[in-house]
Amino acid sequence: MARHLLLGIVILMHTCVCAQDKIVLGFVADFSANSKDFTKSAFESAKLAVKRINDSGQVGKTLVLIEKDGGNDPERHYRLFKEVVREHNAVAIFGGAASNNVIRASQAARELEIPYLVSLGNSSVITVEKGHPFVFQFQPDSWMEASAQSVVLTMLPWKRFAWVGPDYGWARTLLNHYKSHIRKTGMKKEIVFERWHKMDTLDFTSLIDELLAQKPEALILGTWGEDLMRFYTQANKKGFFKVIPSIGHFSLSHSIRSKEEIPVGVWGYSRGPFHHLADRYALASEFTKEYLEAYGLYPNGFGVTSYDSFLAWLEAYKQAGSEHPKKLAGALRKLEFESLRGNLYIRENTGQLNCPVYYGRLTQTDKYPFPVFKPIYALKAEQLWMSDLDIANRRKNQQ
């Protein structure tokens, strides 16, 4: 009896020591719905980041990464966020999904006071109207990207644009910002045709036919993820892009995955073009090679934003000297660190990373077996993001 009791005590002590030697991090994202292609690269990058941190011994404890699939369901993201924290003692949550999911999960971050390091889903509402001390954004927010695209619109020759986008908050904010920018600058450009579709739309045929009949000079696409791939595939079959040029957001993973569906010559913006970064930063070059060796593919922009979120967590851990969530969140505010996109910092009043918006034209080169953005224009965050006054006013109105 005494022997069994002693053995139980030894096992309990061993379990406690093991728990003390680990730091649990959660990754809650959309592995199964419209964002799944983005999530795949983001999570693969997360695993590489955790491995590198563990191999380096910089933390002194073993990082353990737990992933959960929230799909495109805000309530599930909220529940899983809390589940990973309460059941697995996670000290930070990474990942994200479409912005409505992130906004809901961010409520859990505020309630539990756990840092939420977002690399997928970028509505400005996340860090502005709904911002709080525990949420951090590692990609340009929707305001920044709309500002960047508005700048690019002034450079392009077309004047009559059509708009197609998914019917939810992020896309409507994006279009409203374009319209506002056009009015403020006095550009002789206009949105002459506007259509919205449900997320996870399978058939765009009638919409494509309607666009061809309207004959705009160019199309602005707010559509993304699997919806975007279906739109491109169906539009290509009708010769759409030979008639109407396209501008929008798509990850280079779309080009990597199926270059026939993404027509060379379209304009787009990226949250982290690996080829551009690898040519400029040693850290990005190492990451790209490591990713290619591990997975046989190149990372997309969400792989870059995800990896950077872990680099930021590591630097905050070093500065705080602890994995304690409140101390980490405090260190993340106004943090400066070396990222895959150069030396960057986190804006203190919003938790927004000062990352550039990268804009370019899809071009076939000799270096890669798929088209990449070239040339690329990197628009600085400080020229694009919301002013302190605008942020204060939006938060005041929210209250």
N, C-alpha and C positions, 0 to 999 in steps of 0.2 A: 504493500500500500504506500509506504513511505517512498519506495523507489519510483513508483508510478507518479506520485505527487512531485517528486524532484524532477522527473523527466518532463512533466507538464510545465514546470516552472522554467526549465531550460529551453523548451520549445517556445514558450511565450516570450522569454528574453530574446531569443534568436529572431522571432518575428518582429519584435520592437526595434531591434538593431537594424534589421533589413529595411523597415519602414523609415527609420531615421536616415538611412543612407540613400534614400530615393527622393526625387522631386517629381511630382506628377503634373503634367501639362495636358490640357484637353485640346482636341481639334474637332470642333463641331461645324459641319459644312454640308453642302448639298452634293452627295455622292450618286444620286439617282435621278435627278430631274434636269431642268434646263441648264444648270450650271455645272453638270458633272464633268464635262471636258476641262473646264477651268480648274475644278476642284482636284482632278487627278494630278495635274502638274503641281498645284499648290501643296498637296499632301506629300507627293514624292519629294518635293524640295524640303518640306518640313522634316521628313525622316532623315534626309541628308544633313540638315542643320543640327538635329539632335545627335546624330552619330558623330559629327565633327566636334561638337561641344563635349560629348562624353569622352571621345578619344583624346582630346586636348587636356582633360583634367582640370579645366579652368574653374569649374564649379565645385569640385571636390565631392560631389554626390552624383549618382546616376540619374539622368533625366529619363523619365518614362512617358511616352506619348500615347494617349488614348483617343481613338477617333470614334465619332458618332455621326450617323447619317440623319440629318434633319430634313432632307429633301427640300421641297419648296413649300414648307409648312411652318409659318411663324410660331405657332403654339408648340410645335414639336421642338423647334430650336430653343425656345424658352425653357421647356421642360428638360431637355437634354443638357443644357448649360447647367442647370441646377443639379441635375443627377450626377454629372461628372464631378462637380465640386463636393456635393454632400456624400456621395458613395465612394468616391475615389480620392478625396482630399486634394483635388487639383488646385494649384495656386495661381493659375492663369489659363485663359481659354484663347485659342487661336482659330483662324478660319473665317467663316462667314458664308454668305450666299447672296441671293437677290436681296436688295436693300430692305424690303419689308420684313424679311426674316432677321436681318441684323438689328433693325430697330427694336424688334421684340426681344431678341436675345440680350440686347444692351440693357433692357430693363432688369433682367436677372443679374447682370454685372453690377448695376447700381445697388440693387437690393442686397446682394451678397458681399458687395465691396471687393470684387475680384477683377483684376485687369482683363480687358477684352481687347486683344490685338487683332484688328480686322484687316484681312488682305483680300477678301472678296465681298463685293457689295459696297457701293461708294456714294450713296445719296448724302448731300451736304446736311440733311436733317440729322444724320447720325451723330455728328460732332457739333452741330450748331444748335438748332432748335431743341434737339433731344440730347445734347451733349452733357457730360458729367465727368468727374475726375477719374473714372475707371475705364473709359473707352478711348481707343487710339486707332488712327487710320493710317495705313501704310501704302495707300495708292492715292492718286489725285481724286478729290471728291467731285461730285457731279457739277458743281459750280465752276471748279477749275477747268474741267474738261469742256464744259460748254463755252467758257471764256476763251479757251484755246481754239476750239473749232470756230468760234465767231471771228477770231483773228485770222484764221486760215481762210475763212469765207471771203474776207476782203482781198486776199491774194489771188483767188481763183476767178476765172473770167465769167462764170455763169451768173445770171441774175434771177431766173425763175426756178425755184426749187420745189420739189415735192418732199413730203415728210412721211415716213412709215416708222411706227414704233409700237412697243408693247404697252397695253393700257394699264399702267400703274404709276405710282408717284414719281419714281426716278426719271422716267422718260418724259412725263409731262413737265417736270421741273426743267429738264434739259431743253425742250422745245420753247418753253416760255422764256428761258434765258436767251436763246438765239433771237427770238422776236424782239426782246427788250434791247439787245445789243444792236440789232439792225436799226431800231428807232433812234437810239442814243447817238449812234455814229452817223446817221443820215445816209447810210449806204443805199444805193439804188438796187436793192435786192429784196425779194419777197418770197414768202411761202405761199404758193398758189394752190397746193393740193395737200390735204392732211388726212391720213388714215391711221386707225389704231386697231391692233389685233390682240387677241387673248394670248397669254403665255402658253407655250406648248401647243401652238397651232401646227397642224400637220399639212394642211393644204393651202398654199398661197396663190394658186392658179388664177382665181378670179381677181384678186388684188393686183397681180402682175399685169393681167390683161387691162385692167382699169388704168394703171399707170401708163402703159404703152399708148392707150387711147388719149390720155391727157397731154402727153408729149411735153413734160417739163424739161428744162435744159439740163438738170441734174437732180439726183435723188440723195437726200440725207437719210441715212438708215440709223434709227435708234434701236433696231432689233439686234439681239445678241444671242450667244450660246447656241444651243441646238436649233432654236428657231431660225437663227441667222444662216446656219448651214442648210437648212431646208429651203429657205428663201433663195439663197445663192444657187443651189442645185436646180430648183424649178425655174428660176429666172434665166439661168444659162441655157437651158434646153430651148427657151424661146428666143435666144439671141438678144436678151434684154440689154446687156452691157455694151453691145456693139452700137446701140442706139442712145442709151441714157447713161452717162457717167454716174459713179456712185461715190459717196463720202460717208464714212461712219466709223464705228468702233468694231474691230474684230481682233481677236488674239491671233498671233502668228501660229498658234497651234492649229488653227483652221487651215492655214496654208500648208503647214507641215503634214497634216493628216490627209488632205486631199486637194492637191494644188489645182486639179482640173476644175474644182468648184469655185475657187476664188480667182476671178479674172485678173490677170496682170494689168496694172494701170490704175486700179481703184485707189482712192485716197483713204487713209485711216489713221487712227491714233492708237498708241500702245502704252501700257502702264509699265513696261519694262522690256524693250526689245533686246534680247540676249546678244545678237550679233553686233549691235551698236555698242553695247556696254562692254562686251568682251574685248573689243578693239581699244577701249579707253582705260579700263580699270583692271588691275592685276587680279583683284578679288573676284570680279565677274568672270574673268577668263578662267580662273581655277574652278569656279562653280560650274561653268558651262561644260568644261572637260569632265568634271566629276559626274555631272548629271548624265552626260552622253555615255560615259563608261558604265554607269549604274543601270540605265534604262534603255539604252540604244536609241534615244531620241534627244532632241534639243528641248530646253525648257520654254514654256510660254511666259507671257508677262506676269501671270499670276504665280508662277513658280518663283519669279524674281521678288514680287511683293511679299510672298509668304516667307521666303528665306530671310529677307530683310527684317521681318517682324521678329524672328528668332535672334538675329544679330542684335537688335535693339533690346530684347529681353535680357540677353547675356550682358550687355554693357550696363543696363540698369541694375542687374544683379551685382555686378562688380562694384558699382557706385554705392548701392544700398548696403552691401555686405550681408544681404539676407534675401531669402525667397519670400519673405512675408508679403502678402498681397498689397497691403497699404503702403509699405515702404517701397515696393517695386513700382506701384502706380505713381508715387511721389517722385521717384527717380526718373521715370519715363517722361514726365512733364519737362519740356525744354531740354531733353536729352540730345546730346551731340554724339554721333557715332559714325564709323566707317561702314557704309552699306555697299551693295552691289552697284548702286547708282552714284557712287562717290560719297564724299563727306556731307551728311545731311543732319538736320535737327528736327525735333518735334515742337510744333508751335504750342506755347504754354497755355493759351486760353481756349484751345479747341482739341488738342491732342492730334492734330493733323501733321503728317510728315511733309516737309517742304520739298517733295519730289517733283521733278519736272513732268510736263506732259509731252510725250514724244509723238510727233506727227510726221507722216511720210507717204510716199507712193509705192505701191507694191511693184517690185522690179525683180526680174530674173537675173541672177549673177552667176559667175563661174564657181563661187566659193561654196554654195549650198545647193542641194538638189531640189529646192523649192523656192518660190519668190519670197523676198524679204523687203522691208521698208528701206528705200534708198532713193533720193537722199532723205535724211532725217533732220527735222527741226526740233530742238529741245527748248520748250517754252518754260521759263522759270516760274516756280510757284508764287513767288512774291508779286509777280506781275498779274497773276490770275486769281488768287484766292480772295475771299470776301474781306472787306476792311473791318477793322475793330469796331467801328461805328455801326456798320451793317449787322455784324454779329450781335452786338448789344441790343440793337433795335428788334431783331428777330426773336431773340430770347425774351425780351420784354413783352412782345406781342404774344408769344407762346404762353406766357404766364397769364 
